[in-house]
């Protein structure tokens, strides 16, 4: 294989990598993750860029918890959903 052919092959591989990343980013932008809040308190929804989109709490469940416990559960659910978004984006990049 000539040097020119090797160079063209490398450029093609780089462009293919960029296309895969761009496609993964487009898919991730439309991604939403619903994650349960511990204690069966409800769900949080996080978007593909990691933004918190929605929090839904079960009124009949939250009256049996404290504000501190509910805050910890919400924070944990949001962090877990953000982690799930990052992992899903990573998987999309390598498809």
N, C-alpha and C positions, 0 to 999 in steps of 0.2 A: 504494500500500500504506500503510495507516495505521501510526502509530507503535506501536500495540498489536500489530499483526500482525508488524511488524519485530522487536519485542521477543520475541514468542513464537518467531519463526523463529530468533533468536539463541540463546534458551534451548534450543530443540530441537537446534541444532547443538552446543552445549556438552555437553548430555546424551549425544548420539551419540558425541562424542569420548571422554567418560568411559567409555561402554560399550565402545568399541573398545580403550581402554587396559586396562580390567578384563579383557576377553577375552584380550588379548595376554598379560597377566600370568598368567592361568590356564593358558594354553598353555605359557608359559615355565616355569612351576613344574613341569610334567611333562616338560620337555625334558631330554634327556641328549645329550651330545656325546662321541663316542669319537674321540680324536686320536692319530695315530701318534707314537711317540717316535723321534727321529732315529736313524740308524744301524740301523734295523730292530730296535731293542731291545725293542719292545713297544707298549703303548697306555696312555693315560690316559683316564679318564672323568670328565667334569665335569657337574654338574647345572645346572638352569635358573637357580638363584640364584648360580651361580659356585663352588659348593663342590666340592672334589675328592672324588669318590665311590670311585674305584678306580684302582689302578696294576697293570698286568700286564706282567711282564718275561719275555722269552724267555731261559731259563737257558742255552741253547746259544749265545746271542749275547753275553750280558753278560760271559762269561769272556774275551772278546777286547777289552775296553775297560778304561779306568782308572776309578777312583771319581770323580775330578774330571770326566772327560769324560761319564760317565754322569749325574752330577749336573747338569751344564750341559744335557744333552739332555732330562732330565726337566723341569727348570725351563722350558726353552723350550717343550716340549710342553704343559705346564700353562698357561703364559701364552697360547699360541696357542689352546688350547681355550677359555680364558676369553674371549679376543677373539671367537672364533666364537660363543660363547653371547651376548655383548653384541650382535653384529651380527644374529644370528638374532632376538633379542628386538626389536631396532629394526625389522627387516623385518616381524615379526608385528604390530607396532603400526600399521603403515601399510597393512595389507591391508584 
